[in-house]
Amino acid sequence: MKRLISADVSEILKMNSKELKQSIKASDGRVVLSENFAPRESRVGEITNAEIAASFGANLILLNGIDVLNPEIAGLPDQSQVENPVKRRMAISAFIIILSMTISLVGLTNIIKYGYGYCGYLAIAIVVVPFLTVGVYKNRKA
């Protein structure tokens, strides 16, 4: 069993509750859980308490006191000024669903395969060509 402090996000997401508990135990007490009461005023201006905990090395963050119908997290921008928050959430959800469906139809393997290929061509244009032209010119000049 891989320790939680050595695991990647994808590995953690694949763990069930029993494996996650064993992973935490295998970390020899080096896993830090930070419980944050979400509506409590932030300690530092425009930064949430959870962000502060993460910056100090918290591996797990527990947000307590969140009303799911009216979420309020201190330190985040005021959401009451957003026009039509329900419509906005619906639009974001629809976009994510459409994006997920598109990825599943095209196939994630194909996207990665062709994406890496095009990244290779881009690297040739950005790295290799300037290296062979500007680099050779500077070496001859020196």
C-alpha positions, 0 to 999 in steps of 0.5 A: 500500500502506498503512503498518502504522502507519496501518492498522486491525486489519481492514486488517491481518487482510486482508493476506497475507504479501507485503502485510504485509511491504510495509506494514512496509517502507513504514513507514520503520523505525517499526514496533517488534517486541517479542519476549517469552519468555512464561514469563519472570517479569514485570518489574512484578507482575501485568502481562505483559511483552507488556502492558508492551511494548504500552504503550511502543508496540510494534506487533508482539508475538512470544510465544516459548516457549509450550507450547500444551498447557500455556500459561504466561504470567508475569504472568497469574493462575495457571491451575492453580487453575481447576477443570476447565480442559479443560471450561472451554475447551470451554464457551468454545469452544462459546459462541463457535461458537454466537454465531458461528453465530447472527450468521451466521444473523441476518446481520451487516448486519441486526444493524448496521442495527437496532443503529444504529437503536436506538442512535439512539433511545437517544441521543434519550432520553439526550441530546436530551430532557435537553438540551431539558428541563434545559437550557431550565430552566437557561437560563431560570433564569440 
